[in-house]
Every structure is written in C-alpha cells, then in structure tokens.
Amino acid sequence: MEILAFGGQADEKPLIEHAFRDHHEIRCLGVFLTADTAPIVAGYDIVSSSVNAELGPRVLGILAAGGTRMIAQRSTGFNNIDLHAAERLGMTVARVSYYSPYAVAEFAWTLALAVDRRIVRAAHRTRDFDFRLDGLMGRDLRGRTASVIGTGRIGEVFARIAHGFGMRLLGWDIAENRA
C-alpha cells in the first residue's frame, strides 16, 4: 500500500520511513496538506497528516475523489479534521492515541525553567563572551504555587514534578483525577 506523508519535519522523515520499511511504500513531503496540495494525493490509499493540515470537507472531498481511504494523523489532536465529512465520504481517520506524559510534562518544565532562569539570554551573552550577571536573576520555585489546568496524564506528571520542586499545587479539570 502506498502512503503519502505531508508536513514531515526533517527529524521525522527517517523515523517515518523506518517505521514503514518492509510494510508499505511511503513518500514524505515537507509541505502541509491543504486544498492547494490535496490534488497530488490522487492514487494514494493513505495520507499521513500533521496537525497543521487543513482537513475540512473540501480537502477531504478532493482526497476521496483521488482514491484516498484513510487519514493517519501524526498527533493526538484532530480538531483540524472534519470527522463528519470523513465519515460521509467513507474515510477512516486514525491518530496517535497519546504521547508520553513524561516527555510532554518534562518539556513544559524545561520551558518554564528556561523562562524563570533566563537561560536564553544567558546563553546569548555567553556566546558573545559577555559574562555579566545583571538581568539574569531567577526566582526559586520552592514555595510558589503551580496551577495545573487539565489534570489528566500529562497534567498529573506536571503536578508531580512541581511537587518535587516543593511547590503548592492548584489543579482543575472537567473530569476528576483520583490519583
């Protein structure tokens, strides 16, 4: 079966090609799937899309007319896909069921620490051989309050990391997490 992958980043391409090697033929494109790029899908059974794809009724209609039967979204989110239109056209839609909650929560904390400790500014200065400390003061996280909106898998891990920093926690979610 032939698969056309849209919106593949440079670091994604070898992973995608390796995952399908020995199973399916796959072609990776760096452009996003839109109404303008959809016509090139003709003849491909499966389209792999990124969250940046525009998969409304118009694009889905173009894909279906070209013989596409399945969309495999490379993200957990799928709000860019008109599921009702896909169903009407007889198309199957698949997505990533979830990412590692640890990877996502740890990355979020990496960004938070970079902001708090002004890491980017410090790195730029160091690169320029400027070792002044003024304007680089961060604040301790211990004793501060972290608010977590969404206490599912990722939010729970994020909160556990905050707890490890000695922070007070506030959490909210539509559904209660009893963990």
RAJOMO-V262478 format. One record per residue. N is the residue number from 1. RES is the residue in one letter. PHI is phi in degrees with one decimal (* if undefined). BURIAL is 1 if it has 9 or more other C-alpha atoms within 8 Angstrom, else 0. Layout:
n;res;phi;burial
N;RES;PHI;BURIAL
N;RES;PHI;BURIAL
//
This chain:
n;res;phi;burial
1;M;*;0
2;E;-98.6;1
3;I;-124.2;1
4;L;-113.5;1
5;A;-102.7;1
6;F;-102.0;1
7;G;69.1;1
8;G;-73.9;1
9;Q;-77.7;0
10;A;-56.2;0
11;D;-78.7;0
12;E;-81.3;0
13;K;-52.7;1
14;P;-63.1;0
15;L;-67.1;0
16;I;-63.1;0
17;E;-62.6;1
18;H;-65.7;0
19;A;-62.4;0
20;F;-100.7;1
21;R;-55.7;0
22;D;73.8;0
23;H;-120.1;0
24;H;-143.5;1
25;E;-84.5;1
26;I;-132.4;1
27;R;-123.6;0
28;C;-104.9;1
29;L;-117.4;1
30;G;-83.2;1
31;V;-89.6;0
32;F;-86.0;1
33;L;-80.4;1
34;T;-138.5;1
35;A;-61.5;1
36;D;-73.0;0
37;T;-95.6;1
38;A;-57.9;1
39;P;-59.0;1
40;I;-73.0;0
41;V;-79.0;1
42;A;-48.0;1
43;G;97.4;0
44;Y;-95.4;1
45;D;-71.4;1
46;I;-127.5;1
47;V;-117.1;1
48;S;-102.5;1
49;S;-122.7;1
50;S;-102.6;1
51;V;-65.4;1
52;N;-85.2;1
53;A;-70.8;1
54;E;-103.7;1
55;L;-113.4;1
56;G;-87.3;1
57;P;-55.3;1
58;R;-63.2;0
59;V;-66.0;1
60;L;-60.7;1
61;G;-62.3;1
62;I;-63.5;1
63;L;-62.6;1
64;A;-60.8;1
65;A;-63.6;0
66;G;-87.2;1
67;G;101.4;1
68;T;-71.4;1
69;R;-113.5;1
70;M;-143.8;1
71;I;-117.4;1
72;A;-111.6;1
73;Q;-81.9;1
74;R;-90.2;1
75;S;-161.6;1
76;T;-78.3;1
77;G;-73.7;0
78;F;-144.9;1
79;N;-69.0;0
80;N;-88.4;1
81;I;-112.6;1
82;D;-79.9;1
83;L;-64.2;0
84;H;-65.8;0
85;A;-64.3;1
86;A;-61.1;1
87;E;-64.1;1
88;R;-58.7;0
89;L;-87.7;1
90;G;73.9;0
91;M;-97.9;1
92;T;-91.1;1
93;V;-120.6;1
94;A;-124.5;0
95;R;-149.3;1
96;V;-72.9;1
97;S;-69.5;0
98;Y;-169.0;0
99;Y;-97.4;0
100;S;-59.1;0
101;P;-63.1;1
102;Y;-69.1;1
103;A;-61.1;0
104;V;-68.9;1
105;A;-65.4;1
106;E;-65.7;1
107;F;-65.6;0
108;A;-60.1;1
109;W;-69.5;1
110;T;-59.6;0
111;L;-65.7;0
112;A;-62.7;0
113;L;-67.6;1
114;A;-62.4;1
115;V;-70.3;1
116;D;-62.2;1
117;R;-97.7;1
118;R;52.6;1
119;I;-63.6;1
120;V;-63.2;0
121;R;-60.5;0
122;A;-64.0;1
123;A;-64.8;0
124;H;-62.3;0
125;R;-62.7;1
126;T;-60.7;1
127;R;-58.7;0
128;D;-92.0;0
129;F;58.6;0
130;D;-109.1;0
131;F;-104.9;0
132;R;-66.6;0
133;L;-100.9;0
134;D;-62.8;0
135;G;80.7;0
136;L;-111.2;1
137;M;-67.0;0
138;G;-102.9;0
139;R;-123.8;0
140;D;-65.0;0
141;L;-84.4;0
142;R;-56.0;0
143;G;88.0;0
144;R;-83.4;1
145;T;-112.2;0
146;A;-107.7;1
147;S;-102.8;0
148;V;-113.8;1
149;I;-98.0;0
150;G;100.8;1
151;T;-108.2;1
152;G;-73.7;0
153;R;-57.0;0
154;I;-69.4;1
155;G;-60.6;1
156;E;-64.1;1
157;V;-64.8;1
158;F;-57.3;1
159;A;-66.3;1
160;R;-63.2;0
161;I;-65.2;1
162;A;-59.1;1
163;H;-60.8;1
164;G;-63.0;0
165;F;-78.1;0
166;G;84.9;1
167;M;-92.9;1
168;R;-78.4;1
169;L;-123.5;1
170;L;-125.1;0
171;G;-136.5;1
172;W;-148.6;0
173;D;-158.2;1
174;I;-64.6;0
175;A;-108.3;0
176;E;-70.0;0
177;N;-106.7;0
178;R;-82.6;0
179;A;-70.4;0
//
